[in-house]
Amino acid sequence: MGVAIRYFAAAKAALGTGGEERTGGVTIAEALAEAAVAAPSPEVAAAVLARCSFLHNRVATTDRAITLADGDTLDVLPPFAGG
């Protein structure tokens, strides 16, 4: 069991996937950098991911230095407009 990473809205569109599973032991920043490089348009993906916030195991965070462990879930949430 690895880390389940789920992408929503613009992050999903930029990465070309709704989610993936990665091995634990990397930070949020490292996981996102790897995901951006693998995206159809790495520059666009990196720009979108730079503006995202996260739910790490259902707890809101903006701390990209958190180390992800096997069994964790990370939801990647781009800024949303509206109300």
C-alpha angles and dihedrals in degrees: 000000000000135000115301110219118190123191123205136196113330092007090056091049094047094049096041092230140079094220151333143198121243135181116263124243097074129101123246088252093053093047092050093047090053091048092050093051090053094048123107089249108024095187093054092044092050091050092050094045091050089066098045132110125204148222107215108193088340094307118115116241142158093192107119092183093073110120112229119224130201108275094033124124122214121191113196111210123187119206112287126210127209133042 
